Amino acid sequence: MSNANKQTLDAQKLYENAIASIQLGIEDFELSQKPSNEGGNPARTLSSVRNLYAGMLLLFKYKIAISVESEDDAYQLIHNPPNKILPHPDGAGGIEWKPDGKFKPTTIDVSAIAERFKKFKIEVDWKAIEKLQLCRNELEHLHPRNTFGELASFVAELFPVLSDFITTELEEVPQDTLGHSWEIMLAHQTFYNQKVAECKSSWDEADIPNGMLEFLEDCGCEECGSKLIRASLRSLQDGYSVENDEEKFNYQCISCGHIELIVPILMGAFESEFFYWPPDGDEPTYETCCFCHHDTFVVDEQTCRWCEYSLDYTECSICGEALMQDDQDNDGLCGSCNHRVHKD
């Protein structure tokens, strides 16, 4: 393709568009979080996510583009190559290599950006970007599982990612690059981290079973999706505990004020972690505990995450077969050996 028409890229324009999108996303975020009587509008959540996501991808493409010296190479790096390139006679006894058929250049997507980052040794926390992408996709398809409440956590997670990328990869000062938007993000992250700490400490006296504690961080408000949920002060004052009063112990959402039982969403987080699908032939990963009757007995661990019940007998004393909950009344024998012993 050495004799193909050269394409050039205006990297500076790409950079300006990226910064403008991120700034708009932060402004939309600020409006989405304010109450309506202060000019806020939760509907700005969608435009916030769109702009933040688009801005981050443009910034990533800009970094890829400036990783090479040639403007033509920069153009090629951030565009998808044609599916098919074939030789065409040039009318003078030679050939030109051109895309076959009509070809409209398109820019690379997230997976291609990640591939180029790997090759050029550009570092970024992709987990935060993937969360934002998932949120964007669900909002775009009118399935807003991640709503304005959960967006607050995305922006808090995005803040250090953006800060590190601008500082390390672009070698710029974030405060200068983003201007007032930087101050908004910094104030939000400081506030958000304080609230996360408050929420976490509020559960210290709630007596969540030890085996279930790890799932608390995956729980979110059923009303707005926010992860900022604390143990209900009323539940604590009434002397309730999660372990003993699951039908009474509530959480309270700091973002929207919604109050609801904590155990159903705690169980939902547990089930997501140990998800299995019988129609696909999956074997059960958890079952009902014979001691506390919660559906929290993890098969691989042979322990209940709710009451910490574990098996007295783990293998048959005669044949060595692994024993399950149903075998515990056989005094250390599997069903087959128990049947033969008592038959004899």
Contacts in CASP RR format, 6 or more apart in sequence:
PFRMAT RR
TARGET T0000
AUTHOR 0000-0000-0000
METHOD contacts of the structure
MODEL  1
MSNANKQTLDAQKLYENAIASIQLGIEDFELSQKPSNEGGNPARTLSSVR
NLYAGMLLLFKYKIAISVESEDDAYQLIHNPPNKILPHPDGAGGIEWKPD
GKFKPTTIDVSAIAERFKKFKIEVDWKAIEKLQLCRNELEHLHPRNTFGE
LASFVAELFPVLSDFITTELEEVPQDTLGHSWEIMLAHQTFYNQKVAECK
SSWDEADIPNGMLEFLEDCGCEECGSKLIRASLRSLQDGYSVENDEEKFN
YQCISCGHIELIVPILMGAFESEFFYWPPDGDEPTYETCCFCHHDTFVVD
EQTCRWCEYSLDYTECSICGEALMQDDQDNDGLCGSCNHRVHKD
1 85 0 8 1.000
1 97 0 8 1.000
3 96 0 8 1.000
3 97 0 8 1.000
4 96 0 8 1.000
4 97 0 8 1.000
4 98 0 8 1.000
6 72 0 8 1.000
7 72 0 8 1.000
7 75 0 8 1.000
7 76 0 8 1.000
7 79 0 8 1.000
7 105 0 8 1.000
8 71 0 8 1.000
8 72 0 8 1.000
8 74 0 8 1.000
8 75 0 8 1.000
9 65 0 8 1.000
9 71 0 8 1.000
9 74 0 8 1.000
9 75 0 8 1.000
9 78 0 8 1.000
11 62 0 8 1.000
11 65 0 8 1.000
11 66 0 8 1.000
11 71 0 8 1.000
11 74 0 8 1.000
14 58 0 8 1.000
14 61 0 8 1.000
14 62 0 8 1.000
14 65 0 8 1.000
14 78 0 8 1.000
15 58 0 8 1.000
15 59 0 8 1.000
15 62 0 8 1.000
17 55 0 8 1.000
17 58 0 8 1.000
18 55 0 8 1.000
18 56 0 8 1.000
18 58 0 8 1.000
18 59 0 8 1.000
18 61 0 8 1.000
18 62 0 8 1.000
19 55 0 8 1.000
19 59 0 8 1.000
19 177 0 8 1.000
19 178 0 8 1.000
21 51 0 8 1.000
21 52 0 8 1.000
21 54 0 8 1.000
21 55 0 8 1.000
21 58 0 8 1.000
22 51 0 8 1.000
22 52 0 8 1.000
22 55 0 8 1.000
22 56 0 8 1.000
22 59 0 8 1.000
22 162 0 8 1.000
22 178 0 8 1.000
22 181 0 8 1.000
23 178 0 8 1.000
23 179 0 8 1.000
23 180 0 8 1.000
23 181 0 8 1.000
24 47 0 8 1.000
24 51 0 8 1.000
25 47 0 8 1.000
25 48 0 8 1.000
25 50 0 8 1.000
25 51 0 8 1.000
25 52 0 8 1.000
25 181 0 8 1.000
26 48 0 8 1.000
26 52 0 8 1.000
26 155 0 8 1.000
26 178 0 8 1.000
26 181 0 8 1.000
26 184 0 8 1.000
26 185 0 8 1.000
27 181 0 8 1.000
27 184 0 8 1.000
28 44 0 8 1.000
28 45 0 8 1.000
28 47 0 8 1.000
28 48 0 8 1.000
28 51 0 8 1.000
29 44 0 8 1.000
29 45 0 8 1.000
29 48 0 8 1.000
29 52 0 8 1.000
29 151 0 8 1.000
29 155 0 8 1.000
29 184 0 8 1.000
29 188 0 8 1.000
30 184 0 8 1.000
31 39 0 8 1.000
31 40 0 8 1.000
31 41 0 8 1.000
31 44 0 8 1.000
31 48 0 8 1.000
32 40 0 8 1.000
32 41 0 8 1.000
32 42 0 8 1.000
32 43 0 8 1.000
32 44 0 8 1.000
32 45 0 8 1.000
32 48 0 8 1.000
32 148 0 8 1.000
32 151 0 8 1.000
33 40 0 8 1.000
33 148 0 8 1.000
33 151 0 8 1.000
33 152 0 8 1.000
33 188 0 8 1.000
34 40 0 8 1.000
34 41 0 8 1.000
42 147 0 8 1.000
42 148 0 8 1.000
45 139 0 8 1.000
45 144 0 8 1.000
45 147 0 8 1.000
45 148 0 8 1.000
45 151 0 8 1.000
46 139 0 8 1.000
46 140 0 8 1.000
46 144 0 8 1.000
48 151 0 8 1.000
49 132 0 8 1.000
49 135 0 8 1.000
49 136 0 8 1.000
49 139 0 8 1.000
49 151 0 8 1.000
49 154 0 8 1.000
50 136 0 8 1.000
50 140 0 8 1.000
52 132 0 8 1.000
52 154 0 8 1.000
52 155 0 8 1.000
52 158 0 8 1.000
53 132 0 8 1.000
53 133 0 8 1.000
53 136 0 8 1.000
56 129 0 8 1.000
56 132 0 8 1.000
56 158 0 8 1.000
56 162 0 8 1.000
57 110 0 8 1.000
57 113 0 8 1.000
59 165 0 8 1.000
59 170 0 8 1.000
60 113 0 8 1.000
60 117 0 8 1.000
60 122 0 8 1.000
60 124 0 8 1.000
61 78 0 8 1.000
61 107 0 8 1.000
61 108 0 8 1.000
61 113 0 8 1.000
63 122 0 8 1.000
63 165 0 8 1.000
63 169 0 8 1.000
63 170 0 8 1.000
64 74 0 8 1.000
64 77 0 8 1.000
64 78 0 8 1.000
64 113 0 8 1.000
64 116 0 8 1.000
64 117 0 8 1.000
64 120 0 8 1.000
64 122 0 8 1.000
65 74 0 8 1.000
65 75 0 8 1.000
65 77 0 8 1.000
65 78 0 8 1.000
66 74 0 8 1.000
67 77 0 8 1.000
67 120 0 8 1.000
67 122 0 8 1.000
68 74 0 8 1.000
68 77 0 8 1.000
77 116 0 8 1.000
78 107 0 8 1.000
78 108 0 8 1.000
79 105 0 8 1.000
79 106 0 8 1.000
79 107 0 8 1.000
79 108 0 8 1.000
80 105 0 8 1.000
80 106 0 8 1.000
80 107 0 8 1.000
80 108 0 8 1.000
80 112 0 8 1.000
82 99 0 8 1.000
82 100 0 8 1.000
82 103 0 8 1.000
83 99 0 8 1.000
83 100 0 8 1.000
83 103 0 8 1.000
84 99 0 8 1.000
84 100 0 8 1.000
85 97 0 8 1.000
85 98 0 8 1.000
85 99 0 8 1.000
85 100 0 8 1.000
86 97 0 8 1.000
86 98 0 8 1.000
86 100 0 8 1.000
87 95 0 8 1.000
87 96 0 8 1.000
87 97 0 8 1.000
88 95 0 8 1.000
88 96 0 8 1.000
88 97 0 8 1.000
88 98 0 8 1.000
89 95 0 8 1.000
89 96 0 8 1.000
90 96 0 8 1.000
108 116 0 8 1.000
110 129 0 8 1.000
110 133 0 8 1.000
114 126 0 8 1.000
116 122 0 8 1.000
117 123 0 8 1.000
117 124 0 8 1.000
122 169 0 8 1.000
123 168 0 8 1.000
123 169 0 8 1.000
124 161 0 8 1.000
124 164 0 8 1.000
124 165 0 8 1.000
124 169 0 8 1.000
125 160 0 8 1.000
125 161 0 8 1.000
125 164 0 8 1.000
128 154 0 8 1.000
128 157 0 8 1.000
128 158 0 8 1.000
128 161 0 8 1.000
129 161 0 8 1.000
131 154 0 8 1.000
131 157 0 8 1.000
132 154 0 8 1.000
132 158 0 8 1.000
134 146 0 8 1.000
135 146 0 8 1.000
135 150 0 8 1.000
135 151 0 8 1.000
135 154 0 8 1.000
138 144 0 8 1.000
138 145 0 8 1.000
138 146 0 8 1.000
139 146 0 8 1.000
145 225 0 8 1.000
146 154 0 8 1.000
146 225 0 8 1.000
147 224 0 8 1.000
147 225 0 8 1.000
148 224 0 8 1.000
148 255 0 8 1.000
149 221 0 8 1.000
149 224 0 8 1.000
149 225 0 8 1.000
149 226 0 8 1.000
149 228 0 8 1.000
149 255 0 8 1.000
149 256 0 8 1.000
150 220 0 8 1.000
150 224 0 8 1.000
150 225 0 8 1.000
150 226 0 8 1.000
150 227 0 8 1.000
152 188 0 8 1.000
152 192 0 8 1.000
152 226 0 8 1.000
152 228 0 8 1.000
152 255 0 8 1.000
153 192 0 8 1.000
153 226 0 8 1.000
153 227 0 8 1.000
153 228 0 8 1.000
155 185 0 8 1.000
155 188 0 8 1.000
155 189 0 8 1.000
155 192 0 8 1.000
156 188 0 8 1.000
156 189 0 8 1.000
156 192 0 8 1.000
156 193 0 8 1.000
158 185 0 8 1.000
159 185 0 8 1.000
159 186 0 8 1.000
159 188 0 8 1.000
159 189 0 8 1.000
160 189 0 8 1.000
162 174 0 8 1.000
162 178 0 8 1.000
162 185 0 8 1.000
163 174 0 8 1.000
166 172 0 8 1.000
166 173 0 8 1.000
166 174 0 8 1.000
166 177 0 8 1.000
166 178 0 8 1.000
167 173 0 8 1.000
167 174 0 8 1.000
170 177 0 8 1.000
174 182 0 8 1.000
175 182 0 8 1.000
175 183 0 8 1.000
178 185 0 8 1.000
192 228 0 8 1.000
195 228 0 8 1.000
195 254 0 8 1.000
196 227 0 8 1.000
196 228 0 8 1.000
198 230 0 8 1.000
198 254 0 8 1.000
199 228 0 8 1.000
199 229 0 8 1.000
199 230 0 8 1.000
199 254 0 8 1.000
202 230 0 8 1.000
202 231 0 8 1.000
202 236 0 8 1.000
203 216 0 8 1.000
203 230 0 8 1.000
203 231 0 8 1.000
205 231 0 8 1.000
205 236 0 8 1.000
206 231 0 8 1.000
206 235 0 8 1.000
206 236 0 8 1.000
206 241 0 8 1.000
206 242 0 8 1.000
206 249 0 8 1.000
206 262 0 8 1.000
207 241 0 8 1.000
207 242 0 8 1.000
207 243 0 8 1.000
207 244 0 8 1.000
208 216 0 8 1.000
208 242 0 8 1.000
208 243 0 8 1.000
208 266 0 8 1.000
209 242 0 8 1.000
209 243 0 8 1.000
209 305 0 8 1.000
209 306 0 8 1.000
209 307 0 8 1.000
209 308 0 8 1.000
210 308 0 8 1.000
211 305 0 8 1.000
211 306 0 8 1.000
211 308 0 8 1.000
212 266 0 8 1.000
212 270 0 8 1.000
212 296 0 8 1.000
212 305 0 8 1.000
212 306 0 8 1.000
215 266 0 8 1.000
215 268 0 8 1.000
215 269 0 8 1.000
215 270 0 8 1.000
215 273 0 8 1.000
216 266 0 8 1.000
216 269 0 8 1.000
217 227 0 8 1.000
218 269 0 8 1.000
218 272 0 8 1.000
218 273 0 8 1.000
219 227 0 8 1.000
219 229 0 8 1.000
219 251 0 8 1.000
219 262 0 8 1.000
219 265 0 8 1.000
219 266 0 8 1.000
219 269 0 8 1.000
220 226 0 8 1.000
220 227 0 8 1.000
220 229 0 8 1.000
220 253 0 8 1.000
220 265 0 8 1.000
221 227 0 8 1.000
221 228 0 8 1.000
221 229 0 8 1.000
221 251 0 8 1.000
221 253 0 8 1.000
221 255 0 8 1.000
221 256 0 8 1.000
221 258 0 8 1.000
221 260 0 8 1.000
222 258 0 8 1.000
222 260 0 8 1.000
222 265 0 8 1.000
223 253 0 8 1.000
223 256 0 8 1.000
223 257 0 8 1.000
223 258 0 8 1.000
223 260 0 8 1.000
224 253 0 8 1.000
224 255 0 8 1.000
224 256 0 8 1.000
224 258 0 8 1.000
225 255 0 8 1.000
226 253 0 8 1.000
226 254 0 8 1.000
226 255 0 8 1.000
226 256 0 8 1.000
228 253 0 8 1.000
228 254 0 8 1.000
228 255 0 8 1.000
229 251 0 8 1.000
229 252 0 8 1.000
229 253 0 8 1.000
229 254 0 8 1.000
229 262 0 8 1.000
230 251 0 8 1.000
230 252 0 8 1.000
230 254 0 8 1.000
231 249 0 8 1.000
231 251 0 8 1.000
231 252 0 8 1.000
231 262 0 8 1.000
232 249 0 8 1.000
232 250 0 8 1.000
232 251 0 8 1.000
232 252 0 8 1.000
232 259 0 8 1.000
233 252 0 8 1.000
234 250 0 8 1.000
235 245 0 8 1.000
235 248 0 8 1.000
235 249 0 8 1.000
235 250 0 8 1.000
238 248 0 8 1.000
239 245 0 8 1.000
240 248 0 8 1.000
240 249 0 8 1.000
241 249 0 8 1.000
242 249 0 8 1.000
242 262 0 8 1.000
242 263 0 8 1.000
242 266 0 8 1.000
243 306 0 8 1.000
246 261 0 8 1.000
246 263 0 8 1.000
247 261 0 8 1.000
247 263 0 8 1.000
248 261 0 8 1.000
249 261 0 8 1.000
249 262 0 8 1.000
249 263 0 8 1.000
250 259 0 8 1.000
250 260 0 8 1.000
250 261 0 8 1.000
250 262 0 8 1.000
251 259 0 8 1.000
251 260 0 8 1.000
251 261 0 8 1.000
251 262 0 8 1.000
251 265 0 8 1.000
252 258 0 8 1.000
252 259 0 8 1.000
253 259 0 8 1.000
267 294 0 8 1.000
267 295 0 8 1.000
267 296 0 8 1.000
270 286 0 8 1.000
270 296 0 8 1.000
270 305 0 8 1.000
271 286 0 8 1.000
271 295 0 8 1.000
274 285 0 8 1.000
274 286 0 8 1.000
274 298 0 8 1.000
275 285 0 8 1.000
276 282 0 8 1.000
276 283 0 8 1.000
276 284 0 8 1.000
276 285 0 8 1.000
278 284 0 8 1.000
283 299 0 8 1.000
284 299 0 8 1.000
285 298 0 8 1.000
285 299 0 8 1.000
285 300 0 8 1.000
286 295 0 8 1.000
286 296 0 8 1.000
286 297 0 8 1.000
286 298 0 8 1.000
286 299 0 8 1.000
287 295 0 8 1.000
287 297 0 8 1.000
287 299 0 8 1.000
287 325 0 8 1.000
288 294 0 8 1.000
288 295 0 8 1.000
288 297 0 8 1.000
289 295 0 8 1.000
289 296 0 8 1.000
289 297 0 8 1.000
289 304 0 8 1.000
289 306 0 8 1.000
289 307 0 8 1.000
289 309 0 8 1.000
289 325 0 8 1.000
290 297 0 8 1.000
290 309 0 8 1.000
290 325 0 8 1.000
290 328 0 8 1.000
291 304 0 8 1.000
291 307 0 8 1.000
291 309 0 8 1.000
292 304 0 8 1.000
292 306 0 8 1.000
292 307 0 8 1.000
292 309 0 8 1.000
294 304 0 8 1.000
294 306 0 8 1.000
294 307 0 8 1.000
296 304 0 8 1.000
296 305 0 8 1.000
296 306 0 8 1.000
297 303 0 8 1.000
297 304 0 8 1.000
297 305 0 8 1.000
297 309 0 8 1.000
297 325 0 8 1.000
298 304 0 8 1.000
298 305 0 8 1.000
302 310 0 8 1.000
302 311 0 8 1.000
302 314 0 8 1.000
303 309 0 8 1.000
303 310 0 8 1.000
304 310 0 8 1.000
311 323 0 8 1.000
311 324 0 8 1.000
311 325 0 8 1.000
311 328 0 8 1.000
312 328 0 8 1.000
312 332 0 8 1.000
313 323 0 8 1.000
313 327 0 8 1.000
313 328 0 8 1.000
313 330 0 8 1.000
313 331 0 8 1.000
313 332 0 8 1.000
314 322 0 8 1.000
314 323 0 8 1.000
315 321 0 8 1.000
315 322 0 8 1.000
315 323 0 8 1.000
316 322 0 8 1.000
316 323 0 8 1.000
316 327 0 8 1.000
316 332 0 8 1.000
316 333 0 8 1.000
316 334 0 8 1.000
316 337 0 8 1.000
317 332 0 8 1.000
317 333 0 8 1.000
318 333 0 8 1.000
318 334 0 8 1.000
318 337 0 8 1.000
318 341 0 8 1.000
319 334 0 8 1.000
319 336 0 8 1.000
319 337 0 8 1.000
320 334 0 8 1.000
321 334 0 8 1.000
321 336 0 8 1.000
321 337 0 8 1.000
323 330 0 8 1.000
323 332 0 8 1.000
323 334 0 8 1.000
327 333 0 8 1.000
327 334 0 8 1.000
327 335 0 8 1.000
327 338 0 8 1.000
330 337 0 8 1.000
330 338 0 8 1.000
331 338 0 8 1.000
333 341 0 8 1.000
END
